[in-house]
Amino acid sequence: MNRFANAQSVSDIIDQLAADAVVGDRAGIEQRQQIAAEAKERLVELGMANFS
């Protein structure tokens, strides 16, 4: 499940990213890429971004 599935705004996604910052600091590159992909996916679902 996308960790950002409940986000309703960019602010919600930023808040979640901040909460995960410590984990991200310790994460490997694969986990960081997965987190970024999930955030981008949710932003697209919310119609707030268009990533190609």
C-alpha positions in Angstrom: 0.0 0.0 0.0 1.2 3.5 -0.8 2.3 5.2 2.4 0.7 8.4 1.1 -2.7 6.8 0.3 -4.5 8.9 2.9 -2.9 12.2 2.0 -5.4 14.8 0.8 -2.9 17.6 0.0 0.7 18.4 -0.8 1.0 19.5 2.9 -0.1 16.0 4.1 2.6 14.4 1.9 5.3 16.9 3.1 4.2 16.1 6.7 4.6 12.4 6.1 8.0 12.9 4.4 9.1 14.9 7.4 7.9 12.2 9.8 9.8 9.6 7.8 13.0 11.7 7.6 14.9 9.7 10.2 14.0 6.4 8.4 15.0 8.0 5.1 18.4 9.0 6.5 19.1 5.4 7.4 17.4 3.9 4.3 19.2 2.5 1.3 18.9 4.1 -2.1 16.2 1.6 -3.1 14.0 2.5 -0.2 14.5 6.2 -0.9 13.5 5.7 -4.5 10.4 3.8 -3.4 9.3 6.5 -1.0 9.8 9.1 -3.8 7.8 7.0 -6.2 4.9 6.6 -3.8 4.8 10.4 -3.1 4.8 11.2 -6.8 2.1 8.6 -7.4 -0.2 10.2 -4.8 0.5 13.7 -6.1 -0.6 12.6 -9.5 -3.7 10.9 -8.1 -4.6 14.2 -6.3 -4.1 16.0 -9.7 -1.4 18.2 -8.2 1.5 17.1 -10.4 2.3 15.6 -13.7 5.5 13.4 -13.5 6.6 11.5 -16.5 
